[in-house]
């Protein structure tokens, strides 16, 4: 182990999730069981930037795993102002940011607005055919920071009630799906099941066939090149890495795609603010759900820096985020 610690990583990257900044007083979550620190979350984002900038090996990039600003901004007419404040903190950082879209992005902006916004980080995608799905409204892409390692950003709200026009076929299809399991008047309330069907809520979503087919092609190429692949999205997809209420609607289909390939080493998500982790022994994939900044007290932190080696990744967490070792199969 001492010898491992002396090794220089091939590269590092930063991770952070669920900042949910709003210039409002502290509050609580939907079920009023946990405190939320809306205003101080911006300072915690600055703390992360300072740590990444001062790291011995500075990160090549940062994964921002979604929900950068909170939905409470929209009814106050503060969405643009809050987003500008959060993005200014990233401007002081040492590396480009890959933004994942979460449910709170869609509480503040339409899908078309997000595609035109600085939260669309596809300018950092690989060039050439196949770097993103053919459908331009699907926010997914791959990027290769160093040879042999590919990262994939997925759109967990491609199939969703959020961000879609109510008159659209996408909205109608999503409503038909969610109504199979959730009969509540308020679709943010989970259906009355004590099992994985609790995931069928308005604040979740899923992956279209077009996106899954594109991911399958990306992973096929990575298999052929013997690359290591890390997938980033807002919604967790393994039932043992989060509560059922936070899972993607069609997590089984996404797991089936991963299971049919050998190249995936890690799946990173946010959304569940108390975090989670599971190592899938069948596939060797590490499923990490990162703790959310929004439910982190102002005297603590919630971010990490990941060091990547030829045979493993090491997450060094700060504050609530635990250290993790992700060995490659």
C-alpha positions, 0 to 999 in steps of 0.5 A: 500500500505504501508503494501505491501511495508513492505512485503518480496518478495518470490524471485526477478530476474533481466531483461535486453534486447537488449544490442547489444554490438559492439566495434564500434562508435555510429550509428543509427537504420535501418530507421535512426530515433533513435541513437544507442550506441554500445560501451557504452552498455557494461557499461550499462550492468555493471551498471545493474550487480552492481545494482543487486549485491547491491540489498537488496534482491539479484536476484535468476536469470537474464533474458537476453531477447536477442540480447546481441551482435550486428550483426555488429560484424559478418562482422568485424570478431568480433563475438566471441570477442564481446560475450566474452566481454559481457559474462565477465560482467555477470560473475561478477553478483550475479546470473545465467543468462537465455539467450533468443535468438534474431535476432542478435544472428543469425546474428553472429552465426548459430543455431548449433553454438549457441547450443554449446555456453555459450548462451545455458543456458538449463543447468539451466532447470528443470530436467526430462521429458518435461523440453524441447521440444523433438526436440533438435534444438528448444531452449526452456525450463522451469525452476522452481526457487521456488515451485509454480512459473515456467518460460518458455524460448521460441525460437521465431526463431524456424520458421525463415530464420535466423540460418537455412541452406538455403538448409534445409526444415525449411528455405524453409518453412519459405521463403514460409511463408514470401513471402506470404506477403513480396515481397520486394527484401530486406526482412528486409523491411516491406511489404507495408501494414498498418496493422499487416502484417508488421511483416513479415520481415526477422528479425522476426520469429515464433514458430513451431507446435512442440514448441507450443504443448510442451508449451501447455503441460507445461501449462497444467501441471502448471494448474494442480499444480496451478502454476504461469507461466512467459514466456520469449522470444525475440519477443512480441506476443500481438499487443498492447504491441509493433509496428506491425513490431516487432511481432512474425509471428504467434503471434495469435497461441501463444496467443491462447495457452496462452488463453486456460490456467489459469496459465500464468501471464506474457509474457516478450520480448525485440526486440522493443527498445522503450518498451511497455506494455499491460494488456490483460483483457481477459486472465489477462496476462501482456505483457511487452516489455522491453526497449533496452539498445542499444538505451539508452544514456550512461548517463542513464540505461535500466534494472530492478529487479522484486520482486515476491509475492504470489499475484503480481510481481513488476518491479522496473525499472532503467533509461528508464525502467518504474516501473510496477505492475503485479497483478495476476488474 
